[in-house]
Amino acid sequence: MVALGLAAVALSGCSPSTTDSDSGDGGRVAFLLPESKTTRYEAVDHPVFEDRLAEVCPSCELIYSNADGDASKQQQQAESALTQDIDVLVLDAVDSSAARSIVVAANARGVPVIAYDREIAEADIAYFVSFNGEAVGELQGVALVDGMAANGDTHGDIIMINGSPTDPNAQDFKDGAHSVIDESNLTVIAEYDSPDWSPDKAQEWAAGQVVQHGDRIAGVYAANDGTAGGAIAALKAAGVHPLPPVTGQDGDLAAIQRIIAGDQYMTVYKAIPTQARAAADAAFELLADGAVSAGEDIKGVRTTLFDPVAVTKSNIMDTVIADGFYTVDQICTPEYASACADAGIG
């Protein structure tokens, strides 16, 4: 949390002010997000980016699209944005490889590209802003090992539900998790890459693993909260009780509530509003100055990587609530009021 706070302070120190932007003529910024199955994109990334851009550049026009997990659709959305004479493209790629052609088309029109949340490898981008993916996986791996040890399962069997194979971040999460799990005494008995981060496909696969392995499954690595929700639904449908520790990521409201209820062991909280505001600030800097001052040069690309934080029942008050990501009232609805009281949340 200290590292995250310092990163946010450092970023805010070089962010453009609304006073500076008032003198500009504005411009057109396109913000393309990859999918809506993960709730954060429509609930947090889009509105925070839009609000921050309006704050730093009141005369700017935002062109927004969500690809719903379809790389071809995102290609069409990018082409449409480019025909509208945009000045900056902020792209969260559905498919990193396919997104390279979008970057090439943008550069041909003189439009700088900000890679948002997901890296676009081997592409001429102006800026990359995200979170440390391998650190996310390491936090998940450590939490899973610790959670299972608390249950007396120091040599247990686990299944791994990874992210989308077209998302380069998913590979980083997987690598980080394996760096911990492979050094432990846990055994991975099955592993799956979830197409499009689909909770439904994660649930279907997990259900098959429960049929095959039954109560051998002592832990579940799930790469994000959506796939965690799918795995938990499969375990509950099969009558598994008590539930094994299940990891997650993104700090979804439903995941925080599952953690309080004891259905999910942990999630990884990423201060997504900080990331979205950083991207909006960078877009304005590209409009105003043609370069981004935030971050550092990594492999020839100006880059900002924020630090993630592991969240369990014990530190919900100190993380997502303390940061204003959620309020107590949002989390502790009547269904979860008793569990919140037991967890000391209120």
C-alpha positions as CSV (number, residue, x, y, z in Angstrom):
1,M,0.0,0.0,0.0
2,V,2.9,2.4,0.7
3,A,4.4,1.7,-2.7
4,L,1.0,2.2,-4.4
5,G,0.5,5.4,-2.5
6,L,3.9,6.8,-3.4
7,A,3.3,5.9,-7.1
8,A,0.0,7.8,-7.0
9,V,1.6,10.8,-5.3
10,A,4.4,10.8,-7.8
11,L,2.0,10.6,-10.7
12,S,-0.2,13.4,-9.3
13,G,2.8,15.6,-8.9
14,C,3.4,15.6,-12.7
15,S,-0.3,15.5,-13.8
16,P,-1.6,18.4,-15.9
17,S,-3.8,20.8,-14.0
18,T,-7.3,21.9,-15.1
19,T,-5.9,25.5,-15.3
20,D,-3.4,24.5,-17.9
21,S,-6.0,22.6,-20.0
22,D,-8.4,25.5,-20.1
23,S,-6.1,27.3,-22.5
24,G,-6.0,24.4,-25.0
25,D,-8.2,23.8,-28.0
26,G,-9.0,20.3,-26.9
27,G,-8.9,17.3,-29.1
28,R,-10.4,13.9,-29.7
29,V,-9.3,10.9,-27.6
30,A,-10.5,7.4,-28.2
31,F,-10.7,4.9,-25.3
32,L,-11.2,1.3,-26.3
33,L,-11.8,-1.3,-23.7
34,P,-11.7,-5.1,-24.3
35,E,-14.7,-6.7,-22.6
36,S,-17.6,-6.3,-20.2
37,K,-17.7,-9.7,-18.5
38,T,-15.2,-8.3,-16.0
39,T,-17.2,-5.7,-14.1
40,R,-14.4,-3.3,-13.5
41,Y,-14.3,-2.0,-17.1
42,E,-17.7,-0.5,-17.2
43,A,-18.0,0.2,-13.5
44,V,-14.6,1.9,-12.9
45,D,-12.2,2.2,-15.9
46,H,-14.6,3.9,-18.2
47,P,-16.3,6.4,-15.9
48,V,-13.0,7.4,-14.1
49,F,-11.1,7.9,-17.4
50,E,-14.0,10.0,-18.8
51,D,-14.2,12.1,-15.7
52,R,-10.5,12.7,-15.4
53,L,-10.2,13.6,-19.1
54,A,-13.1,16.1,-18.7
55,E,-11.3,17.6,-15.7
56,V,-7.9,18.1,-17.3
57,C,-9.3,18.9,-20.8
58,P,-12.9,20.3,-20.7
59,S,-12.8,20.9,-24.4
60,C,-11.7,17.4,-25.3
61,E,-14.1,14.9,-26.9
62,L,-14.1,11.3,-25.8
63,I,-14.9,8.5,-28.3
64,Y,-15.6,5.3,-26.3
65,S,-16.1,1.7,-27.3
66,N,-16.1,-1.7,-25.6
67,A,-15.3,-4.7,-27.8
68,D,-17.1,-7.3,-25.7
69,G,-14.2,-9.7,-26.0
70,D,-14.2,-9.7,-29.8
71,A,-10.9,-8.8,-31.4
72,S,-12.5,-8.2,-34.8
73,K,-15.0,-5.9,-33.3
74,Q,-12.2,-4.0,-31.6
75,Q,-10.4,-3.7,-34.9
76,Q,-13.6,-2.2,-36.4
77,Q,-14.0,0.2,-33.5
78,A,-10.4,1.4,-33.9
79,E,-10.9,1.9,-37.6
80,S,-14.0,3.9,-36.9
81,A,-12.2,6.1,-34.3
82,L,-9.4,6.8,-36.7
83,T,-11.7,7.9,-39.4
84,Q,-13.1,10.4,-36.9
85,D,-9.7,12.1,-36.8
86,I,-8.8,11.3,-33.2
87,D,-5.6,12.7,-31.7
88,V,-4.8,10.0,-29.2
89,L,-5.8,6.3,-29.0
90,V,-5.9,4.6,-25.6
91,L,-6.2,0.9,-26.2
92,D,-6.8,-2.0,-23.9
93,A,-6.4,-4.8,-26.3
94,V,-8.6,-7.9,-26.6
95,D,-5.8,-9.7,-28.4
96,S,-2.3,-8.3,-28.0
97,S,-1.1,-9.8,-31.3
98,A,-4.1,-8.6,-33.3
99,A,-3.7,-5.1,-31.7
100,R,-0.4,-4.6,-33.4
101,S,-2.2,-3.8,-36.7
102,I,-4.3,-1.2,-34.9
103,V,-1.1,0.5,-33.6
104,V,0.4,0.4,-37.1
105,A,-2.8,2.0,-38.6
106,A,-2.8,4.7,-35.9
107,N,0.9,5.5,-36.3
108,A,0.3,5.8,-40.1
109,R,-2.1,8.6,-39.3
110,G,0.2,10.2,-36.8
111,V,-2.0,9.1,-33.8
112,P,0.0,8.1,-30.7
113,V,-1.2,5.0,-28.9
114,I,-1.3,4.4,-25.1
115,A,-1.4,0.7,-24.2
116,Y,-3.8,0.6,-21.3
117,D,-3.7,-2.3,-18.8
118,R,-2.4,-4.8,-21.3
119,E,0.9,-4.7,-23.1
120,I,1.1,-4.6,-26.9
121,A,4.4,-6.2,-27.5
122,E,6.6,-5.3,-30.5
123,A,4.5,-2.3,-31.3
124,D,5.4,1.4,-31.5
125,I,3.4,2.7,-28.6
126,A,3.8,6.1,-26.9
127,Y,3.1,5.0,-23.3
128,F,2.1,1.9,-21.3
129,V,0.2,2.1,-18.0
130,S,-0.7,-1.0,-16.0
131,F,0.1,-3.1,-12.9
132,N,3.0,-5.4,-12.2
133,G,1.5,-8.6,-13.6
134,E,4.0,-11.0,-12.2
135,A,3.6,-9.4,-8.8
136,V,-0.2,-10.0,-9.0
137,G,0.4,-13.7,-9.6
138,E,3.0,-13.9,-6.8
139,L,0.5,-12.4,-4.4
140,Q,-2.1,-14.9,-5.5
141,G,0.3,-17.8,-5.2
142,V,1.5,-16.8,-1.7
143,A,-2.1,-16.4,-0.5
144,L,-3.1,-19.8,-1.8
145,V,-0.2,-21.5,-0.2
146,D,-0.9,-19.7,3.1
147,G,-4.7,-20.3,2.9
148,M,-4.2,-24.0,2.4
149,A,-1.6,-24.2,5.1
150,A,-4.1,-22.7,7.5
151,N,-6.4,-25.6,6.6
152,G,-3.6,-28.1,7.2
153,D,-3.1,-28.8,3.5
154,T,0.6,-28.2,3.1
155,H,0.9,-30.9,0.4
156,G,-2.5,-30.6,-1.2
157,D,-3.7,-30.8,-4.8
158,I,-4.9,-27.7,-6.6
159,I,-6.4,-26.7,-9.9
160,M,-5.4,-23.6,-11.8
161,I,-7.8,-21.4,-13.8
162,N,-5.7,-18.9,-15.7
163,G,-6.8,-16.0,-17.8
164,S,-7.4,-15.5,-21.5
165,P,-4.6,-16.9,-23.7
166,T,-4.8,-13.8,-25.9
167,D,-4.1,-11.5,-22.9
168,P,-0.4,-11.0,-22.3
169,N,-1.2,-10.0,-18.7
170,A,-2.6,-13.5,-18.1
171,Q,0.7,-15.0,-18.9
172,D,2.4,-12.7,-16.4
173,F,-0.2,-13.7,-13.7
174,K,0.4,-17.3,-14.5
175,D,4.2,-17.0,-14.4
176,G,4.0,-15.1,-11.1
177,A,1.7,-17.7,-9.5
178,H,3.8,-20.6,-10.7
179,S,7.0,-19.1,-9.3
180,V,5.4,-19.5,-5.9
181,I,3.4,-22.7,-6.3
182,D,6.1,-24.6,-8.1
183,E,8.4,-24.0,-5.1
184,S,5.8,-25.2,-2.6
185,N,4.7,-28.7,-1.8
186,L,1.4,-28.2,-3.6
187,T,0.6,-30.3,-6.7
188,V,-1.2,-28.8,-9.8
189,I,-3.5,-31.6,-11.0
190,A,-5.1,-29.7,-13.8
191,E,-4.7,-26.3,-15.5
192,Y,-6.9,-24.3,-17.8
193,D,-6.7,-21.0,-19.8
194,S,-10.1,-19.4,-19.8
195,P,-11.1,-18.0,-23.2
196,D,-12.0,-14.3,-23.0
197,W,-11.8,-14.5,-19.2
198,S,-15.2,-16.1,-19.3
199,P,-16.7,-17.0,-15.9
200,D,-19.1,-19.4,-17.6
201,K,-16.3,-21.3,-19.3
202,A,-14.3,-21.3,-16.0
203,Q,-17.4,-22.7,-14.2
204,E,-17.9,-25.4,-16.8
205,W,-14.3,-26.5,-16.7
206,A,-14.2,-26.5,-12.9
207,A,-17.4,-28.5,-12.7
208,G,-15.7,-31.2,-14.8
209,Q,-12.6,-31.2,-12.5
210,V,-14.9,-31.7,-9.5
211,V,-16.5,-34.7,-11.1
212,Q,-13.1,-36.1,-12.0
213,H,-11.1,-35.3,-8.8
214,G,-13.8,-34.8,-6.1
215,D,-12.5,-33.8,-2.7
216,R,-8.9,-34.1,-3.9
217,I,-9.2,-30.4,-4.8
218,A,-7.8,-28.6,-1.8
219,G,-7.3,-25.2,-3.4
220,V,-8.2,-23.3,-6.6
221,Y,-6.0,-20.7,-8.3
222,A,-8.4,-18.4,-10.2
223,A,-6.7,-15.6,-12.1
224,N,-9.5,-13.1,-11.5
225,D,-12.7,-12.6,-9.6
226,G,-14.9,-13.6,-12.6
227,T,-13.2,-17.0,-13.0
228,A,-13.2,-17.3,-9.2
229,G,-16.9,-16.8,-9.2
230,G,-17.3,-19.5,-11.8
231,A,-15.2,-21.9,-9.9
232,I,-17.0,-21.3,-6.6
233,A,-20.4,-21.8,-8.4
234,A,-19.2,-25.1,-9.7
235,L,-18.0,-26.2,-6.2
236,K,-21.2,-25.2,-4.6
237,A,-23.3,-27.0,-7.2
238,A,-21.4,-30.1,-6.5
239,G,-22.1,-29.9,-2.8
240,V,-18.4,-29.3,-1.9
241,H,-18.3,-28.1,1.8
242,P,-16.3,-26.5,3.2
243,L,-15.0,-24.7,0.1
244,P,-11.3,-24.8,-0.5
245,P,-9.3,-21.5,-0.7
246,V,-10.0,-19.7,-4.0
247,T,-7.9,-16.8,-5.3
248,G,-9.0,-13.9,-7.4
249,Q,-8.1,-10.5,-8.8
250,D,-9.7,-7.0,-9.4
251,G,-11.4,-6.5,-6.1
252,D,-14.9,-6.8,-7.6
253,L,-17.7,-6.0,-5.2
254,A,-19.1,-9.5,-5.5
255,A,-15.7,-10.9,-4.7
256,I,-15.3,-8.8,-1.6
257,Q,-18.7,-10.0,-0.5
258,R,-17.7,-13.6,-1.2
259,I,-14.6,-13.1,0.9
260,I,-16.6,-11.7,3.8
261,A,-18.9,-14.7,3.5
262,G,-16.0,-17.1,3.5
263,D,-16.6,-18.4,-0.1
264,Q,-13.5,-16.8,-1.6
265,Y,-10.2,-16.6,0.2
266,M,-8.6,-13.5,-1.4
267,T,-8.5,-11.1,-4.3
268,V,-5.9,-8.8,-5.6
269,Y,-6.8,-5.1,-5.3
270,K,-5.5,-2.8,-8.0
271,A,-6.2,0.9,-7.6
272,I,-7.9,1.0,-11.0
273,P,-9.0,4.6,-10.6
274,T,-5.4,5.7,-10.2
275,Q,-4.5,3.8,-13.4
276,A,-7.5,5.3,-15.4
277,R,-6.6,8.8,-14.2
278,A,-2.9,8.2,-15.2
279,A,-4.0,7.2,-18.7
280,A,-6.2,10.3,-19.1
281,D,-3.4,12.5,-17.9
282,A,-1.0,10.9,-20.4
283,A,-3.5,11.3,-23.2
284,F,-3.7,15.0,-22.4
285,E,0.0,15.3,-22.2
286,L,0.3,13.8,-25.7
287,L,-2.2,16.3,-26.9
288,A,-0.5,19.2,-25.3
289,D,3.2,18.4,-25.5
290,G,3.5,15.3,-27.7
291,A,5.2,13.2,-24.9
292,V,4.4,11.7,-21.5
293,S,6.5,12.7,-18.5
294,A,5.2,10.1,-16.0
295,G,6.8,6.7,-15.5
296,E,10.2,5.5,-16.7
297,D,11.6,4.1,-19.9
298,I,11.3,0.3,-20.0
299,K,12.5,-1.5,-23.1
300,G,12.2,1.8,-25.0
301,V,8.7,2.5,-23.9
302,R,7.6,5.1,-21.4
303,T,5.9,3.0,-18.7
304,T,4.1,3.2,-15.4
305,L,3.5,0.0,-13.4
306,F,1.6,0.3,-10.2
307,D,1.8,-2.2,-7.3
308,P,-1.0,-4.5,-6.5
309,V,-2.2,-5.4,-3.0
310,A,-3.5,-8.8,-1.7
311,V,-6.9,-8.5,0.1
312,T,-8.3,-11.0,2.5
313,K,-11.0,-10.7,5.1
314,S,-8.5,-9.3,7.6
315,N,-7.6,-6.2,5.6
316,I,-10.7,-5.2,3.7
317,M,-11.2,-2.1,6.0
318,D,-7.6,-1.1,5.3
319,T,-7.6,-1.4,1.5
320,V,-10.8,-1.1,-0.6
321,I,-12.8,0.8,2.1
322,A,-9.9,3.0,3.2
323,D,-9.2,4.0,-0.4
324,G,-12.9,4.8,-1.0
325,F,-13.1,2.0,-3.7
326,Y,-16.2,0.8,-1.9
327,T,-18.2,2.0,1.1
328,V,-19.3,-0.1,4.0
329,D,-22.9,0.3,2.8
330,Q,-22.1,-1.0,-0.7
331,I,-20.4,-4.1,0.7
332,C,-22.5,-4.8,3.8
333,T,-26.0,-5.2,2.2
334,P,-28.6,-7.0,4.3
335,E,-27.5,-10.3,2.9
336,Y,-23.9,-9.8,4.2
337,A,-24.7,-7.7,7.3
338,S,-24.1,-10.5,9.7
339,A,-20.9,-11.6,8.0
340,C,-19.6,-8.0,8.0
341,A,-20.3,-7.8,11.7
342,D,-18.4,-11.0,12.4
343,A,-15.5,-9.7,10.3
344,G,-15.4,-6.3,12.1
345,I,-16.5,-4.4,9.0
346,G,-18.7,-1.4,9.7
